[in-house]
Amino acid sequence: MLAAGCSLTGGDARTVARPGSIQRDADPVPTLSATSNAGWEDVARALGRSGKLSADKKVYRVSFPRSDLKVTSYGVSIKPGLALGGYTAFTRYPDGLILMMGDLVVTEPELQKVTDVLQRQGIEQTAVHKHLLSHQPEVWWAHVHATGHDAGTIARSLRAALDVTATPPAPTASSPAPTPRIDTAAIDRAMGAKGTNDGGIYKFTFKRTSPVTEHGRVIPPGMGVTTAMNFQPTGGGKAAINGDFAMTADEVQHVIQALRSGGISIVEIHNHALHDEPRLFYMHFWANDDAVELAKTLHKAITQQAVTPAA
């Protein structure tokens, strides 16, 4: 069992960095092997599925798509890659401290069971909210956070929470991702960035231009501190869009105004973490309309943030 509320500074929990300061050696270290995930095998075993290293080799991320759920919102059948993809991410600091952050997708009947297990296991919950407007069945997103010096122990604690949900096991084989049936080239031009195809969902990710920290330790973008946009084709050049903007307080109203100017609905505004610096607010959004026009509006909102396309 983990120690709930363990300080991110490591060692003496009373030593906390000044707000806005960055500790010496506070940037996570890359996994030694640039071609394999060997440094995180204990996490893969504990979770029963393998993950992927980020491009900078600093973050190991494992996905938990809720492919078992048949969720609809405003007549759209939601694919896991649009808004039903849970994950956990791990990073390691020079002093050996492990940080885990993640987001679990749970049904309403599962939510309290998951909460109880997380609390027993010493994993913090930092947010509970929804990513979609009216939808059936009701789905919630629970953000999790833990620190320690044994990644396998953290992963086993998280696995205990997953085991009280109907989250399906990892697929035994993956088929080639279908090509999104929308004009991705035009969307790229409108967004001012190059998207990626993830299982037929066209995705964009933007990272903050300045470091985000907790207790003086840098949180890599791959841990989830990003602005993300997903396009699910719905036919006739249209797409359902969902995702979230990671904003500072001064950016929030400008982003809202930009989104609403193009008819994009605001779903929620909330925090994902408890001690981030600068304080970040996340705004989820929704629309189902012409994909290129939506991309133009999203780009207008992005220009209200201090972000840049993630690698």
Secondary structure, DSSP 8 states (H G I E B T S, - for coil): ---TT--TT-SSTT----TT---TT-S----S-SS--GGGHHHHHHHTS--EE-TTS-EEEEEEE-TT---EETTEE--HHHH-EEEEEEEE-TTS-EEEEEEEEEEHHHHHHHHHHHHHHT-EEEEEE-SSSS-BS-EEEEEEEEEES-HHHHHHHHHHHHTTS------S--------SS-HHHHHHHHTS--EEETTEEEEEEEESS--EETTEE--GGGT-EEEEEEEEEETTEEEEEEEEEE-GGGHHHHHHHHHHTT-EEEEEE-S-SSEES--EEEEEEEEEEHHHHHHHHHHHHTTSSEEE--
